[in-house]
């Protein structure tokens, strides 16, 4: 199965929001008190927020597409400093969400390859992201060449205290 990134625009914004919410809730409800992810959804997937992101030249929102289907979303911050890494050298992969129906098919690895290619086209030296300390994503990222840089924490109200611990991961290009 081949995938590609389709930049989100005003005619695909509703699909981005729908797929973003659904994929997030399929994978991350366990992080939230009473499985209520509203604090995250309200800061990530409202029409106003995503429309504002479309006008920000430093943000790129993508639909992850196969031939005929949207299978996930990606949000990249093109210039985002991290510790000693300058914004000119570092790209943040802020959101990488695939619908559960497409998990385990190798699409995640392909998405990472597309992000790396995008970052190289921007002459970036490193990609970085946050991931939860618990669960499968950390192993996936480590297997795909990311390294643990330091600890971090989920800072939104409503997240379970036992689930707030995160890692900041980096990958040299």
N, C-alpha and C positions, 0 to 999 in steps of 0.2 A: 504494500500500500504506500503510495507516495503522498507526501504532505507538502503544503506550502503555507506561507503567511500572507494573508490578505489584510492590508491596512484598513482599519475601521474608518468609516465615513458616516455622514449624516443618515444615509440610507441603510446602514448595517449596524447602527448603534444599538437598536433594540435586540438584535441577535447577540451582540457582544454582552449586553447586560443579562439576558436570559441564560446564555451558556455560562457566563461567569458565575452567576448566582447558583445555578444548578450544580455545576462542577464543584464549587466551593462547599456547598451543603452536602454533596455526596461524600466528600472526603474529610471535612473538618468540623462537623457539628459537635463531635466529642470534646472539642476545646472549650466549649461555652457552657456556662451555667444554664441548666434547663434546656440544653441544646438550642439556645436562642442566639443565633449569629447576627442579630440585628446591629450590634455595634460595628461589626466589620462591614456588613452589607451596606449600611447607611453611609459609610465613609469610602466605599469602593464602587458600588454599582447603582447609583442613582443616575437618572438621565442628565441632571445638571452637572454632576461631577464628571461624568464621562464626556459630555459636550465640552466642558472647560478643558479637559485633557486634550481633546482633539485640536484645540487652538494653541496648546503649549508646544513650541518647537522642540523642547527637550524630552517630550514624552511621545512614545510610539505604541499605540494599541493595535493588536493584531487578532484576527480570527485565525485559528489553526484549521486549515481546510484539507479535506481529501478531494477526490474528483467531484463529489456531489454533496458532501456533508461537512458541516462544522463540527469538529471533534473537541475543540477547546479554545482557550484564549491565552494570549501572552501580552504582558505590559512591560515595556522596557523604558528605563530612564537613561538617555544617551550619555549624559555627562553627570556623574554622581560620585563625588569624592568619598573615600573611606579611609579613615585614619591617615596614614602617610601617602596613600594613593590619591593623586590629583583627579579632579573631575575630567580633565583632558584625557587621562589614561584609563579611566574606569567606567564601565557600563553596569548598571544595576538591572538585574532580571527580577523585577518586583513581583510579577505574577506569572506563574506557569501552571495553568489548570487544564486538565483533560477530563472529559466526561468519563465516568466510571466504565461505561460500556466499551471504551476504547483503551482502558488500562491493560497492561500486560501484553501489548501487541508490538512493543518496540517503538511506539510513537514518541514516547518521552525522550528517548535517545536521539531520535530524528529532530525533535524540537530543539534540544540542546545544540545539535549540529547547526541548525538554522540560526540560532542565536549567536553562536560562535562566528559564523560566516558574516552575519550582520555587524557584529562588533569589529571584526577584522576590516570590513569595508569602511568603518569609521576610524580605523587606525588605533583601536584600543589595545591596551596591553593585558587587561584583566577584566573578567566578568565576575561580579559578586552577587550574592543573594543571601537571604535569611531562610532558615528552615527549622522546623521543630526538632528539639533534641530527641523526642520520642517518635517512634513510628518508622515506616519504610522509606520515606523520602531521603533521610540522611544517608542511608546505605546506597540508594540509587545515585545520589550526587557524588559520593566518594568513589563509587565504581566507575563513574564517568569523568574522573580526573579533577574533581574539586577537592580542596584541602580545607580543613577547619582552621579558621583564622583566630576566632575568639568567641566568647559567649555573648549572647544578646537576650532580650526579653520582649515578649509580646506585651505591648503597653496599653491595650484597649480595655476599658471597663467591661466587666461581664465575662472575661476569660477566666477559666478555672485556674486557681493558683498553682495547682499541680501540673498544669499544661503550659505555663508561660515561658518556660526555659527554651531558648533557641540557640542555634549556632549561626555565626556569620561564616559563609564559605566563599572561597575565591578560586578562580581558575586562571592560570597564566595562559596567554595565547601565544 
